[in-house]
Amino acid sequence: MNRILIIDDEVENLEALKRALGDENPNWDISTAKTETEGISIVEDGIRKRNPIDVVLTDLVLESGEIGGMNVLQKARKLDPNIMTILFTAKEKSLDRYAAFDYGAFDVVEKNIRGTAAHREINIKTRAALRYREWSKQINFLQRYFDPKVFGTIQRDPSLLAISRKTVTIAFWDIRGFSLLCESLKAHPILISGFLMEYFETGAKAIFANGGVLDKFIGDAIMALFGVINHKDDKGELDAISAIKTAIDMIKGFDLLFEKWLEEWNLYIPDKIDIGIGCGIHTGEVLVGNVGTDFRDQFTALGPPVNFASRIASRAKSGEILVSQPTKSRAKASFNFSEAGAISDIKNIPGTFQIFRVMLP
């Protein structure tokens, strides 16, 4: 449900606008405030309860002064950069339109008389603001997954995000010994969270540098896809090579990160700390795209190959990169491999499958 906040110190006008908008949009949750302070308090409460205000409609002139609405605009945008704010006023000479837009106003309604015509204009602009906010949230969500260079391509052609069946290379990384580390550092959670943030950042940079898509973080695991947007060749050979290059970069980056944080951890605990990342990679045909709902957006891959890659990763030891036969066949001209056994316990995929170890330089 869309949440709208109207701020006006003239009660009659406030109630009239609320009725007009409510009659046209019965699915909107409309709150009202008579003062700048009361309005900002409602915005703060929405953020705190994770039920934020989507659009603020505020009169320019409030009890707090001739530019009370501008103050609301600045404070609301500071609390929530994505909040949409529309200013309305009957005192056009008091309104600095350039300043309003500079402060982040979505739109301005100048009205010399209060009535149905003004209400209709505010209604139309509020609907437009809601559409823009939804689009902004979608853009912000998608930017987490893609390298900024690739994201420009997506903005020009959003159809690239549509769900489709593609052959991609799927990679999983997770940290060996992480549970034991958490137990050792349970009295110092900030040392765990700080390390994880840098670990995720290291992973994201390595994935983006090799043209991959960051699918998700799962606990201490990272999932990435290669060949989703910028598929490099029909057989997916270059995508498989990119995935393995990313895995090698990840191991190198993790080792440096571990050395840095080990010095910090040793200040607080006497335990011997032994952690490292294992990686599993598989190439297969999946459904991939934006599978989001009204409640949660998610760009991801779906299908048995995802389970296959995850299962391979679970077999990888610290500092080890394991791949499936399809991935090895695509990357054999660029890397050396050794046999690493077989697996046969993959959910929804019957059979026995050979896996291979990437011989690191």
C-alpha positions as CSV (number, residue, x, y, z in Angstrom):
1,M,0.0,0.0,0.0
2,N,1.3,3.4,-1.0
3,R,1.9,5.8,1.9
4,I,1.2,9.5,1.4
5,L,1.8,12.3,3.9
6,I,0.0,15.7,3.6
7,I,1.3,18.6,5.6
8,D,-0.7,21.8,5.8
9,D,-1.4,24.1,8.8
10,E,-4.8,25.1,7.5
11,V,-7.0,22.3,8.7
12,E,-9.9,22.9,6.2
13,N,-7.5,22.7,3.2
14,L,-5.7,19.7,4.7
15,E,-8.9,17.7,5.1
16,A,-10.2,18.7,1.7
17,L,-7.0,17.5,0.0
18,K,-7.1,14.2,2.0
19,R,-10.7,13.6,0.9
20,A,-10.0,14.3,-2.7
21,L,-7.0,12.0,-2.9
22,G,-8.7,9.3,-0.8
23,D,-11.8,9.3,-3.0
24,E,-9.6,8.8,-6.2
25,N,-7.2,6.4,-4.6
26,P,-8.9,4.2,-2.0
27,N,-5.8,2.0,-1.7
28,W,-3.5,4.8,-0.5
29,D,-2.7,5.1,3.2
30,I,-2.9,8.9,3.7
31,S,-1.5,10.5,6.9
32,T,-1.7,14.2,7.8
33,A,0.2,16.7,9.8
34,K,-0.4,20.3,10.7
35,T,3.2,21.3,11.4
36,E,6.7,20.8,10.1
37,T,7.8,19.0,13.3
38,E,4.8,16.6,13.3
39,G,5.3,15.8,9.6
40,I,9.0,14.9,10.0
41,S,8.1,12.8,13.1
42,I,5.7,10.7,10.9
43,V,8.5,10.3,8.3
44,E,10.9,9.1,11.0
45,D,8.4,6.7,12.5
46,G,7.8,5.2,9.1
47,I,11.5,4.6,8.5
48,R,11.8,3.1,12.0
49,K,9.0,0.7,11.5
50,R,10.2,-0.2,7.9
51,N,6.9,1.2,6.5
52,P,8.2,4.4,4.9
53,I,6.3,7.3,3.6
54,D,6.4,7.3,-0.3
55,V,5.3,10.8,-1.1
56,V,5.2,14.0,1.0
57,L,2.8,16.7,-0.1
58,T,3.5,19.9,1.8
59,D,2.4,23.5,1.7
60,L,5.2,25.9,1.3
61,V,4.0,28.2,4.0
62,L,3.6,26.6,7.4
63,E,3.4,27.9,11.0
64,S,7.2,27.6,11.2
65,G,7.6,30.2,8.5
66,E,7.4,31.3,4.8
67,I,9.7,28.4,3.8
68,G,8.4,25.7,6.2
69,G,7.7,23.4,3.3
70,M,11.3,23.8,2.0
71,N,12.5,22.8,5.5
72,V,10.3,19.7,5.3
73,L,11.7,18.8,1.9
74,Q,15.3,19.0,3.1
75,K,14.8,17.1,6.3
76,A,12.7,14.4,4.6
77,R,15.2,13.8,1.8
78,K,18.0,13.6,4.4
79,L,16.1,10.9,6.2
80,D,15.2,9.0,3.0
81,P,16.9,10.0,-0.2
82,N,14.3,8.2,-2.3
83,I,11.3,9.9,-0.7
84,M,9.2,11.9,-3.2
85,T,8.2,15.5,-2.2
86,I,5.7,17.8,-3.9
87,L,5.4,21.4,-2.8
88,F,2.2,23.4,-3.2
89,T,1.5,27.1,-2.6
90,A,-0.9,29.9,-3.3
91,K,1.9,32.4,-2.7
92,E,3.9,32.1,-5.9
93,K,6.2,35.0,-5.0
94,S,7.4,33.2,-1.9
95,L,8.5,30.1,-3.9
96,D,12.0,29.8,-5.3
97,R,11.4,27.0,-7.8
98,Y,15.1,26.5,-8.6
99,A,15.9,26.1,-4.9
100,A,13.0,23.6,-4.5
101,F,14.3,21.4,-7.3
102,D,17.9,21.8,-6.2
103,Y,16.8,20.5,-2.8
104,G,15.3,17.5,-4.5
105,A,11.6,18.3,-4.9
106,F,9.8,16.0,-7.4
107,D,7.5,18.7,-8.5
108,V,5.8,22.0,-7.5
109,V,2.2,23.0,-7.8
110,E,1.4,26.7,-8.0
111,K,-2.2,27.4,-7.2
112,N,-3.8,30.8,-6.7
113,I,-7.1,29.2,-5.6
114,R,-7.7,26.1,-3.7
115,G,-10.2,23.8,-5.3
116,T,-10.8,20.7,-7.4
117,A,-8.5,21.8,-10.2
118,A,-5.6,22.1,-7.8
119,H,-6.5,18.8,-6.1
120,R,-6.6,17.1,-9.5
121,E,-3.1,18.4,-10.4
122,I,-1.7,17.2,-7.1
123,N,-3.4,13.8,-7.6
124,I,-1.8,13.4,-11.0
125,K,1.6,14.5,-9.9
126,T,1.4,12.2,-6.8
127,R,0.7,9.2,-9.0
128,A,3.7,10.2,-11.2
129,A,5.9,10.5,-8.1
130,L,4.9,7.0,-6.9
131,R,5.8,5.6,-10.3
132,Y,9.1,7.3,-10.2
133,R,9.8,6.1,-6.7
134,E,9.1,2.5,-7.7
135,W,11.4,2.9,-10.7
136,S,14.1,4.4,-8.5
137,K,13.8,1.5,-6.0
138,Q,14.1,-0.9,-8.9
139,I,17.2,0.8,-10.3
140,N,18.8,0.9,-6.8
141,F,18.1,-2.8,-6.3
142,L,19.6,-3.7,-9.7
143,Q,22.8,-1.7,-9.3
144,R,23.9,-4.1,-6.5
145,Y,24.1,-6.9,-9.0
146,F,26.0,-5.4,-11.9
147,D,29.2,-3.7,-12.6
148,P,28.5,0.0,-13.4
149,K,29.9,-0.4,-16.9
150,V,27.4,-3.2,-17.6
151,F,24.6,-1.4,-15.9
152,G,24.6,1.3,-18.5
153,T,23.8,-1.3,-21.1
154,I,20.9,-2.5,-19.0
155,Q,19.4,1.0,-18.6
156,R,19.4,1.4,-22.4
157,D,17.8,-2.0,-22.9
158,P,15.8,-3.2,-19.8
159,S,14.6,-6.2,-21.8
160,L,17.9,-7.8,-20.9
161,L,16.6,-8.4,-17.5
162,A,13.5,-10.4,-18.6
163,I,13.4,-14.0,-17.5
164,S,14.9,-16.3,-20.2
165,R,16.7,-19.6,-20.6
166,K,20.4,-19.2,-21.0
167,T,23.6,-21.3,-20.7
168,V,25.6,-19.6,-18.0
169,T,28.5,-20.4,-15.7
170,I,27.5,-20.4,-12.0
171,A,30.1,-20.0,-9.2
172,F,29.8,-20.3,-5.5
173,W,32.4,-19.4,-2.8
174,D,32.2,-19.9,0.9
175,I,34.6,-19.7,3.8
176,R,36.0,-22.9,5.3
177,G,36.3,-22.7,9.1
178,F,34.0,-19.7,9.4
179,S,31.7,-21.2,12.0
180,L,34.6,-21.9,14.3
181,L,35.9,-18.4,13.8
182,C,32.5,-17.0,14.8
183,E,32.5,-19.1,17.9
184,S,36.0,-17.9,18.8
185,L,35.0,-14.2,18.3
186,K,31.5,-14.3,19.7
187,A,32.4,-11.8,22.3
188,H,33.6,-9.4,19.5
189,P,30.9,-9.4,16.8
190,I,32.2,-6.2,15.2
191,L,35.4,-8.1,14.3
192,I,33.3,-10.6,12.4
193,S,31.0,-8.1,10.7
194,G,33.9,-5.8,9.6
195,F,35.7,-8.8,8.1
196,L,32.6,-10.0,6.3
197,M,31.9,-6.5,4.8
198,E,35.4,-6.4,3.3
199,Y,35.2,-10.0,2.2
200,F,32.0,-9.3,0.3
201,E,33.5,-6.1,-1.2
202,T,36.5,-8.1,-2.4
203,G,34.2,-10.7,-4.0
204,A,32.1,-8.1,-5.7
205,K,35.1,-6.3,-7.2
206,A,36.5,-9.6,-8.5
207,I,33.2,-10.6,-10.0
208,F,32.7,-7.2,-11.7
209,A,36.2,-7.0,-12.9
210,N,35.7,-10.3,-14.9
211,G,32.3,-9.4,-16.3
212,G,30.2,-11.4,-13.9
213,V,26.9,-10.7,-12.1
214,L,26.7,-10.7,-8.3
215,D,23.7,-12.9,-7.6
216,K,23.6,-12.9,-3.8
217,F,25.4,-13.2,-0.5
218,I,24.2,-16.2,1.6
219,G,25.7,-16.1,5.1
220,D,29.4,-16.3,4.3
221,A,28.8,-17.6,0.7
222,I,28.8,-15.6,-2.5
223,M,27.0,-16.6,-5.7
224,A,27.9,-15.2,-9.1
225,L,26.8,-15.7,-12.7
226,F,28.9,-15.4,-15.9
227,G,27.4,-15.0,-19.4
228,V,24.1,-13.4,-18.3
229,I,24.2,-10.0,-19.9
230,N,27.5,-9.9,-21.9
231,H,27.6,-13.4,-23.2
232,K,30.9,-13.6,-25.1
233,D,30.6,-16.6,-27.4
234,D,28.0,-19.1,-28.4
235,K,29.6,-22.0,-26.5
236,G,30.2,-20.1,-23.3
237,E,33.9,-20.8,-23.2
238,L,34.9,-17.3,-22.3
239,D,32.3,-17.2,-19.6
240,A,33.7,-20.3,-18.0
241,I,37.2,-18.9,-18.2
242,S,36.0,-15.6,-16.6
243,A,34.5,-17.6,-13.7
244,I,37.8,-19.4,-13.0
245,K,39.8,-16.2,-13.3
246,T,37.4,-14.6,-10.8
247,A,37.9,-17.6,-8.4
248,I,41.7,-17.2,-8.6
249,D,41.4,-13.5,-8.0
250,M,39.1,-14.2,-5.0
251,I,41.6,-16.6,-3.4
252,K,44.4,-14.1,-3.8
253,G,42.3,-11.3,-2.4
254,F,41.1,-13.4,0.5
255,D,44.6,-14.3,1.5
256,L,45.5,-10.7,1.7
257,L,42.4,-9.9,3.6
258,F,43.0,-12.8,6.0
259,E,46.6,-11.6,6.8
260,K,45.2,-8.1,7.6
261,W,42.4,-9.3,9.9
262,L,44.5,-12.0,11.6
263,E,46.6,-9.3,13.2
264,E,43.4,-7.7,14.6
265,W,41.9,-11.0,15.8
266,N,45.2,-12.0,17.5
267,L,44.8,-9.0,19.8
268,Y,41.6,-10.4,21.3
269,I,41.7,-14.3,21.2
270,P,44.5,-16.9,21.7
271,D,42.8,-19.4,19.3
272,K,44.6,-20.7,16.2
273,I,42.6,-19.3,13.3
274,D,42.6,-21.3,10.0
275,I,40.1,-20.2,7.4
276,G,40.1,-20.1,3.6
277,I,37.6,-20.1,0.7
278,G,36.5,-23.0,-1.4
279,C,34.9,-22.5,-4.8
280,G,32.6,-24.6,-7.0
281,I,31.8,-23.8,-10.7
282,H,29.4,-25.4,-13.1
283,T,28.1,-24.4,-16.6
284,G,24.6,-25.3,-17.5
285,E,21.2,-24.1,-18.8
286,V,19.1,-22.1,-16.4
287,L,16.2,-19.7,-16.2
288,V,17.7,-16.3,-15.4
289,G,16.4,-12.8,-14.9
290,N,14.4,-10.6,-12.5
291,V,12.2,-13.0,-10.6
292,G,11.1,-10.3,-8.1
293,T,7.6,-9.9,-6.6
294,D,5.7,-7.0,-5.1
295,F,7.4,-7.8,-1.8
296,R,11.0,-8.6,-2.8
297,D,13.1,-8.0,-5.9
298,Q,15.7,-10.6,-6.9
299,F,17.8,-11.1,-10.0
300,T,18.9,-14.7,-10.0
301,A,19.2,-18.0,-11.8
302,L,16.9,-21.0,-11.2
303,G,17.3,-24.6,-12.1
304,P,19.2,-27.8,-11.2
305,P,22.6,-26.4,-12.4
306,V,22.5,-24.0,-9.5
307,N,22.2,-26.9,-7.1
308,F,25.0,-28.6,-9.0
309,A,27.4,-25.7,-8.6
310,S,26.5,-25.3,-4.9
311,R,27.1,-29.0,-4.3
312,I,30.5,-28.8,-6.0
313,A,31.4,-25.8,-3.8
314,S,30.6,-27.8,-0.7
315,R,33.3,-30.3,-1.7
316,A,36.0,-27.7,-2.2
317,K,38.7,-27.4,0.5
318,S,40.3,-24.2,1.6
319,G,42.0,-22.6,-1.4
320,E,40.6,-25.1,-3.8
321,I,38.6,-24.5,-7.1
322,L,36.5,-27.4,-8.2
323,V,34.6,-27.4,-11.6
324,S,32.2,-29.7,-13.4
325,Q,33.0,-31.5,-16.7
326,P,31.1,-28.9,-18.8
327,T,33.1,-26.1,-17.3
328,K,36.4,-27.9,-17.6
329,S,35.7,-28.7,-21.3
330,R,35.1,-25.0,-22.0
331,A,38.2,-23.8,-20.1
332,K,40.7,-26.6,-20.8
333,A,42.7,-24.5,-23.3
334,S,43.4,-21.9,-20.6
335,F,43.9,-23.9,-17.4
336,N,45.3,-27.2,-16.3
337,F,43.0,-29.6,-14.3
338,S,43.4,-32.7,-12.2
339,E,40.7,-35.2,-11.3
340,A,39.0,-34.6,-7.9
341,G,36.7,-37.5,-7.6
342,A,33.0,-37.8,-8.4
343,I,29.7,-36.8,-6.8
344,S,26.3,-38.5,-7.0
345,D,24.2,-37.0,-4.3
346,I,22.9,-33.8,-6.1
347,K,19.3,-33.0,-5.4
348,N,17.1,-33.5,-8.5
349,I,20.0,-34.6,-10.6
350,P,20.4,-38.4,-10.7
351,G,23.7,-39.9,-11.8
352,T,27.4,-39.8,-11.0
353,F,29.5,-36.9,-12.1
354,Q,33.2,-36.3,-12.4
355,I,34.6,-33.1,-10.9
356,F,38.0,-31.5,-11.5
357,R,40.4,-29.4,-9.6
358,V,41.9,-26.2,-11.2
359,M,45.7,-26.4,-10.9
360,L,46.6,-23.0,-9.5
361,P,49.8,-21.2,-10.8
